[in-house]
Amino acid sequence: MQRSQDLWLKFNFTLSPLVPFGPREPFLPGAPLPPRLPASPLGPEGPVMPAGPRSPFSPLLPCSPFSPLSPLLPFWPFSPGRP
């Protein structure tokens, strides 16, 4: 019984990005589709990361002089906020 529930959940979540309805809403033939959100002006991927030196603490975040860690590591050469 547990296995069939797991498989159903897996199936549901695999399909959920393709179907515009939530997992609990039944599909009604002929039902109008929910209104689409307007396209983002930033593009499909969202805001683009600025190029620049990367922080060693997170490969996704560019180094920032306002990093909360920079006052804690003022003498470490690779600390965020240092060139």
N, C-alpha and C positions, 0 to 999 in steps of 0.2 A: 504493500500500500504506500509506504513512504517513497519507494523508488518511483512509482507512477506519479506521485505528487512532484518529486524533484524533476522528473522529465517534463511534466507539464509546465512547471515554472521556467525551466530552461527554454522550452519551446516558446513560451509567452514572451520572455525577455529577448529572445533572439528576434522575434517578429516585431517587437514593440517599436523599434525605430522606423520600420517600414509602414506601419499602420498608423493613421492619424488619430486613433482612438486609444484611450487608456486600456489596460488589461481587463478592467472590470466592466467596460461598456460594451454591450453586444453590438455586433455589426448588423445594421438594418439595411436590407437592400432598398435602394431608392432614397435613403436618408441623405439630406444635404451634408456636404463636407463642412467641417468647422472652418471659419474664415482663416485664411493664411495670414501670418504676421508680415508686415511690410519688410522688404529687404533691408538689411542693415547697411548704413552708408559706409561702414568700415570694411565691408566685404564679408564673404562667407566664413572666414576664419576668425572674425573678430579683430580687435586692434592688433596691429603688427608690432612685434617687439622691436625696439630700436637696436641697431647694431652697436656694439661696444664691448668693453671688457666684461667678462662674466664673473660673477661672484663664485668663489670656490665652495660656498655653502649651498648654493643652488644653481645648477647649470642653466636654469630657465630665466633667472632674474639677472638683469644687468647690474653691474656694480653701481652703487648709489652713495653719494656722500651723506645721505640721510639714513643710512642703514642703522637699525637699532644696535647692531653688533660693533659698529666702528668705534664708539667710545670705550668699549671694553677691551679692544685689541689695538691700542694706538701704535704699538711698536712692531706688530707683526707685519712683515712686508706684503703678505698676501691678504691682508684684512680688507673687507669691503670699504670702499670710500678712498682707498689709496690707489694711485695710478700704477 
